[in-house]
């Protein structure tokens, strides 16, 4: 019997992975993969001044769970205060245990970022992937070397973001849009029409990838492969990043 494929997405705040990697997560769900979405903080400090932060945290965790239910996914929201996320050993090993539990084909998280929480998330996920690969851990499970460690394209992190991989998300686009309707706080983002931004980006990346919709990712340095291109193909040719094909 074939093992069910899986993907693990880890975001610093509710909405981060739903927006930046939601098309990928939805496409994997449509293909029958197990989808696990871990959020390290509830992003409660984005609420208006004077708001009840405990109520905001609960509401955002419920929205993350509702998004996941549309996909048939698992949602885990940690109780870490927004703005105080650290790349702690405790969080790294929690993520490490999830990686070893599900043996995901893909782990996706934030790109290296000037945003403190995004950077902490990026660092702790990289640590977790390393810990998961180590044999003889003494934790009663099997090690797992993640085949693809990807960094999502985020408007706050894109100063030097390198588009290294396009993934066709057309199959999951409608499901992604349906799931986003469950995250009211994301839909009502006060400083940017954020859902519209990522919806448009999905189509623009699709055009560049010669498909309907796509998302673009950077690859972890240890997961990159370099392919040489013939000089004739380089001269004046329109080139995009390589594509990663998803399979059921």
C-alpha positions as MATLAB code, in Angstrom:
seq = 'XXXXXXXXXXXXXXXXXXXXXXXXXXXXXXXXXXXXXXXXXXXXXXXXXXXXXXXXXXXXXXXXXXXXXXXXXXXXXXXXXXXXXXXXXXXXXXXXXXXXXXXXXXXXXXXXXXXXXXXXXXXXXXXXXXXXXXXXXXXXXXXXXXXXXXXXXXXXXXXXXXXXXXXXXXXXXXXXXXXXXXXXXXXXXXXXXXXXXXXXXXXXXXXXXXXXXXXXXXXXXXXXXXXXXXXXXXXXXXXXXXXXXXXX';
ca = [
       0.000    0.000    0.000;
       1.379    3.402   -1.000;
       2.001    5.937    1.773;
      -0.058    9.119    1.583;
       2.056   12.060    0.451;
       2.116   15.097    2.708;
       3.112   18.735    2.942;
       3.903   20.807    6.034;
       3.555   24.604    5.972;
       4.806   26.707    8.887;
       3.929   30.388    9.178;
       4.710   33.028   11.769;
       1.143   34.419   11.830;
      -2.368   33.377   10.931;
      -2.754   34.220    7.242;
       0.926   34.012    6.303;
       0.983   30.546    4.746;
      -2.696   30.679    3.777;
      -1.895   33.622    1.509;
       1.639   32.878    0.301;
       1.357   29.091   -0.065;
      -2.409   28.604   -0.096;
      -2.519   27.647   -3.752;
       0.118   24.967   -3.210;
      -1.624   23.642   -0.083;
      -4.986   23.547   -1.861;
      -3.519   21.821   -4.903;
      -1.895   19.187   -2.692;
      -5.227   18.687   -0.922;
      -6.977   18.217   -4.274;
      -4.368   15.600   -5.206;
      -5.048   13.635   -2.039;
      -2.019   14.720   -0.013;
      -2.137   15.175    3.746;
      -1.853   18.912    4.483;
      -0.621   20.198    7.847;
      -0.600   23.936    8.569;
       1.307   25.134   11.651;
       1.016   28.762   12.779;
       3.431   29.919   15.457;
       1.535   33.039   16.621;
      -2.034   34.277   16.199;
      -0.921   37.731   14.925;
      -3.159   39.289   17.569;
      -1.133   42.532   17.694;
      -2.418   43.501   14.273;
      -5.749   44.260   15.999;
      -6.855   47.853   16.646;
      -5.659   49.642   19.785;
      -7.664   48.616   22.834;
      -8.919   45.332   21.382;
      -9.232   42.270   23.613;
      -6.083   40.382   22.559;
      -7.215   37.078   24.059;
     -10.437   37.249   22.055;
      -8.485   38.164   18.908;
      -6.182   35.176   19.427;
      -9.130   32.833   19.788;
     -10.874   34.270   16.727;
      -7.774   33.980   14.547;
      -7.107   30.410   15.667;
     -10.713   29.569   14.759;
     -10.254   31.194   11.342;
      -7.082   29.168   10.718;
      -8.974   26.000   11.656;
     -11.855   26.938    9.345;
      -9.446   27.531    6.445;
      -7.891   24.121    7.082;
     -11.270   22.365    7.232;
     -12.101   23.520    3.704;
      -8.921   21.757    2.564;
      -9.439   18.735    4.808;
      -6.194   19.774    6.481;
      -4.819   19.790   10.026;
      -4.341   23.189   11.694;
      -2.044   23.757   14.674;
      -1.790   27.254   16.185;
       0.782   27.690   18.948;
       0.203   29.986   21.920;
       3.242   32.238   21.384;
       2.673   36.015   21.756;
       2.734   37.894   18.463;
       5.961   39.877   18.119;
       7.856   37.717   20.624;
       8.566   34.664   18.470;
      12.021   33.157   18.987;
      13.795   30.295   17.251;
      13.658   28.170   20.371;
      14.740   24.564   20.766;
      11.248   23.710   22.064;
       9.519   24.907   18.893;
      12.201   23.390   16.667;
      11.664   19.957   18.209;
       7.882   20.257   18.053;
       8.227   20.849   14.298;
      10.898   18.164   14.049;
       8.476   15.635   15.559;
       5.758   16.589   13.058;
       8.238   16.130   10.205;
       9.221   12.687   11.453;
       5.547   11.779   12.059;
       4.345   12.559    8.539;
       7.577   12.378    6.450;
       6.460   15.270    4.189;
       7.628   15.556    0.598;
       7.537   19.349    0.954;
       8.078   21.733    3.864;
       7.311   25.389    3.144;
       7.913   28.443    5.310;
       9.088   32.072    5.198;
      12.025   33.369    3.213;
      14.825   35.056    5.198;
      13.276   38.343    6.230;
      13.795   41.719    7.927;
      10.495   40.989    9.708;
      11.469   39.663   13.157;
       8.786   36.978   13.479;
       9.189   35.829    9.869;
      12.933   35.497   10.359;
      12.489   33.550   13.596;
      10.057   31.228   11.809;
      12.490   30.776    8.893;
      15.300   29.914   11.305;
      13.354   27.499   13.501;
      11.973   25.584   10.499;
      15.469   25.181    9.082;
      16.591   23.864   12.471;
      13.647   21.448   12.617;
      14.411   20.075    9.142;
      18.011   19.481   10.239;
      17.004   17.793   13.503;
      14.498   15.576   11.666;
      17.249   14.219    9.423;
      19.469   13.063   12.287;
      19.519    9.312   13.073;
      19.571    7.861   16.590;
      17.561   10.730   18.067;
      16.297    8.645   20.973;
      12.775   10.043   20.403;
      11.234    6.749   19.288;
      10.677    7.626   15.632;
      12.435    7.355   12.286;
      14.471   10.249   10.857;
      13.251   11.952    7.707;
      15.233   13.991    5.187;
      12.845   16.507    3.617;
      13.087   16.318   -0.216;
      11.924   19.908   -0.821;
      12.373   22.803    1.628;
      10.729   25.844    0.036;
      10.450   29.519    0.971;
       7.269   31.350   -0.010;
       7.082   34.710   -1.755;
       5.841   37.294    0.766;
       5.377   40.997    0.066;
       7.203   41.818    3.340;
      10.203   39.593    2.584;
      10.842   40.239   -1.083;
      13.828   42.618   -1.021;
      16.166   39.956   -2.402;
      13.730   37.082   -2.959;
      14.978   34.752   -5.693;
      12.332   33.101   -7.853;
      13.829   29.637   -8.193;
      10.779   27.438   -8.682;
       7.287   27.800  -10.128;
       4.533   25.440   -9.000;
       1.321   25.172  -11.021;
      -1.536   25.727   -8.557;
      -4.384   25.874  -11.067;
      -5.867   22.621   -9.750;
      -6.290   24.091   -6.265;
      -7.049   27.720   -7.136;
     -10.851   27.576   -6.602;
     -10.450   25.641   -3.333;
      -7.882   28.190   -2.112;
     -10.223   31.085   -2.864;
     -13.062   29.306   -1.054;
     -10.887   28.645    2.004;
      -9.707   32.275    2.173;
     -13.321   33.373    2.735;
     -13.083   31.746    6.176;
     -10.355   34.133    7.341;
     -12.341   37.315    7.924;
      -9.430   39.119    9.593;
      -7.316   38.511    6.490;
     -10.090   39.662    4.163;
     -10.436   42.846    6.246;
      -6.707   43.595    6.475;
      -6.602   47.349    7.309;
      -3.296   48.273    5.643;
      -3.400   46.374    2.330;
      -6.005   44.566    0.174;
      -3.919   41.474    0.863;
      -6.204   38.800   -0.617;
      -6.494   40.775   -3.857;
      -2.702   41.185   -3.928;
      -2.020   37.435   -3.717;
      -4.884   36.585   -6.068;
      -3.390   38.856   -8.733;
       0.105   37.499   -8.039;
      -1.216   33.962   -8.518;
      -2.368   34.846  -12.026;
       0.803   36.800  -12.874;
       2.970   33.875  -11.801;
       0.691   31.611  -13.821;
       1.352   33.704  -16.933;
       5.111   33.484  -16.356;
       4.851   29.720  -15.817;
       2.633   29.316  -18.922;
      -0.358   28.040  -16.953;
      -3.503   29.346  -15.279;
      -2.226   30.004  -11.774;
       1.105   29.440  -10.052;
       3.145   30.266   -6.982;
       6.815   31.023   -6.934;
       9.286   29.752   -4.344;
      12.909   30.005   -3.366;
      14.685   26.780   -2.478;
      16.832   26.133    0.570;
      20.505   26.201   -0.402;
      20.963   22.547    0.533;
      18.042   21.584   -1.736;
      19.099   23.446   -4.882;
      20.160   21.794   -8.106;
      22.030   23.685  -10.803;
      21.331   22.886  -14.450;
      23.588   24.299  -17.132;
      21.908   25.953  -20.086;
      23.442   25.942  -23.558;
      24.728   29.427  -24.562;
      22.427   29.521  -27.584;
      19.412   28.997  -25.352;
      20.458   31.836  -23.060;
      20.934   34.543  -25.652;
      17.806   36.669  -25.885;
      15.558   33.853  -24.655;
      12.652   34.447  -22.280;
      13.445   32.288  -19.275;
      11.539   31.530  -16.108;
      12.464   29.454  -13.086;
      12.050   25.678  -13.393;
       8.748   24.087  -12.430;
       7.972   21.470   -9.802;
       5.264   19.046  -10.921;
       2.969   17.724   -8.194;
       1.617   14.174   -8.343;
      -1.156   12.408   -6.402;
];
